[in-house]
Amino acid sequence: MNTTGPAAKGLRLIPFRGLRYVPERVGSLAAVTSPPYDVVVRPDGLLHLESADPHNIVRLILPQAATAADRHRQAADTLRRWLAEGVLAPDREPALYVYEQRKGDLLQRGVIGALALSTPAEGVVLPHEDVMPDIVEDRAALMRATATNLEPLLLTYRSEGDATGTTAVIERTVRRTPLLSTTTDDGFSHRLWSVTDPAELAPIDRDLADRQALIADGHHRWATYLRLREEHPPGAAGPWAYGLVLLVDTARHPLQVRAIHRLLHRLPVADALAAIKDVPGSFRVRTIDGTLREAVGALSEAVTADDGTANAFLLAGDGRFHLIDRPDPALLAGTVPADRPAEWRALDATVLHSTLLDHIWKIPDAPEHISYIHDTEAVVEQAERHGSTAVLLHPVREEVVRELARQAVTMPRKSTSFGPKPATGLVLRSLADG
């Protein structure tokens, strides 16, 4: 997506000395990688990753200790130990990194680098979701303690679609032998190359100079980058004025958009349904017989009815599936804020939080009440295990996300999950390295 106003400065992506695992010091590269911190399903996924290899990156991005201060201190101590032991080592010279993910017919390629930070008002990097202050504070404390960007954000931009500029460099680079190649448990193969030649870096710099980017994944980490930049004096922020990102051109490699589901810890399904029925005519409630796949199919059909403007949710946790749809227009008018664009008011996440969570269920958006889980099977399994309620959502269309971002309107937090996401652990960026 090109810049649309004279105030936009464009993207500035600079090389850095990547901090990477030394293959000879770990069991396998696949065994030390992890999904992004907010995608790891806890506690099961966390335990699986910790047991995969004693040096799995999850020990840095999700350290386990009694207090937040202890967790962050533990991550910093672990990182220092791994560096001293040669488990992690910096590359010899600064580079941009071409990164490829492939699974079956799905192919995604982009460039990892240190991106100059900018506020939303500058119109260079556009957020599309709100953030939770407690998560930003936790990520900031972890980054202060480790002085390291532990995982790249996923940002997208749109070129004209031709094989010039950054795309041309990427396509030449992938013909070479990669720095690393591995396949993770989810079936994705990952390859990484370094680009250090000034003749190859220059066309990337020119190509990105008049681009805008959309934050596809990593709003909390971008907010963390901005907070930590503010903590350093103007002109002296140095490495804190940049953040680790993966830039993907969606004109060449369109991303997938998935929903992020909610797990309501203290609300059994029976109580959730009873509260809806206590507000006569608020929603239509139907029990869906069949498998999870069939129930998700019914959710998709309900959401895409009426030209895509319908709202629908799938509740699970009691061994059955309950489709909640056709909200009362009068109820929506009285519970959904009216000072936002129509596209925002019609979002499933907006209706879920404003009408169901706030008005009918009266559940605060706090970690002890709500968890955000990307995997459909995992959220249903956890709800059934603990007697809580899983709320499954349908993905938002990408064009809606981009249009709201252009209007500087942020969606409710955790509204979308763009992917495939970069694997965490393939390349880190040390802020102490300058």
Secondary structure, DSSP 8 states (H G I E B T S, - for coil): -B--STT-----EE-B-EEEE-GGGSS-HHHH-B--TTTS-TTHHHHHHHHH-TT-THHHHS---SSHHHHHHHHHHHHHHHHHHTSEEE-SS-BEEEEEEEETTEEEEEEEEEEE---GGGTSEE--B---HHHHHHHHHHHHHHTEE-S-EEEEE---SSS-HHHHHHHHHTTS--SEEEE-TTS-EEEEEEE--HHHHHHHHHHHTTB-EEEEE-HHHHHHHHHHHHTS-TT--GGGGEEEEEEEETTTS--EEE--EEEETT--HHHHHHHHHTSTTS-EEEEE-S-HHHHHHHHHHHHTHHHHT--EEEEESSSSEEEEE---HHHHHHHS-SSS-HHHHT-HHHHIIIIIIIIIS---SSTTTEEEE--HHHHHHHHHHHT-EEEE-----HHHHHHHHHTT--B-TT--EEES---BTS-EEEGGG-
